[in-house]
Amino acid sequence: MALLLHDYFRSSASYRVRIALNLKGLPYRQQPHHLAKGEHRAPDYLRINPQGLVPALVDGDVTITQSIAILEYLEEAYPDTRRLLPAAPAGRARVRSLSAIVAADTHPLNNLRVLKYLDTELGLDEPARTAWYHHWLKECFDAFEARLQDEPETGRFCHGDDPTMADICLVPQIFNAKRFAFDLAAYSAVMRIFDAAQALDAFAMAAPDRQPDAE
Ligand SMILES: N[C@@H](CCC(=O)N[C@@H](CS)C(=O)NCC(=O)O)C(=O)O
């Protein structure tokens, strides 16, 4: 039975999972939930993910939420597919550490519900919300770029010459940054890897504008 991905074309956490499924060659169906229309808060979806966030992945009778947990699940449940983590413990730790810069320390500060809270509860205007958004992106990309430049494991991709979970987290974050007009000119290693990833079908086909619900 094909996997079912609950997603939204602009959701960067969903985008991570789409890339991983494509890299692994696992067929999947998509069930979009329009975030701007609040469809992720509908009772039917809250039964799938009580957090009211996308993505969620359904694999037979298993439902998994949280994109990183989904990536780890795919890695373990489908061991004969392309690996998203290196074999050696130190390499695995490095890839997870790079991934966490985006997934743990950046994306949660800039997602829709946070921006809405800044607007409706704290009364921050659009320039202030953009300053917030850009501040956390700068923290993210400054550190990510420094590590890519300084660490010898960096190759054509974040870790060696094949894409890993780190690239899967990085690329959607760059899409978000572009969408919010964040200047990426200073990040040459980050952008070199972004271009290398975009040249792969697995990444290109997962992009927001290639999704069935794209507007
Ligand atoms: N840590 C979660 C984050 C999920 C998340 O924040 N998803 C966003 C879209 S990228 C969402 O559903 N936002 C809805 C909202 O903020 O109301 C994951 O990695 O899956």
The ligand as an ORCA input file, in Angstrom:
! r2SCAN-3c Opt
* xyz 0 1
  N       8.676     20.145     14.244
  C       7.620     19.900     13.309
  C       7.173     21.233     12.761
  C       5.914     21.104     11.935
  C       5.417     22.485     11.534
  O       5.644     23.507     12.210
  N       4.719     22.517     10.408
  C       4.220     23.758      9.925
  C       4.386     23.869      8.432
  S       6.093     23.817      7.985
  C       2.748     23.873     10.257
  O       2.013     22.907     10.171
  N       2.336     25.081     10.651
  C       1.003     25.353     10.965
  C       0.908     26.445     11.972
  O       1.936     26.974     12.388
  O      -0.227     26.772     12.336
  C       8.099     18.979     12.191
  O       9.299     18.961     11.928
  O       7.289     18.251     11.611
*
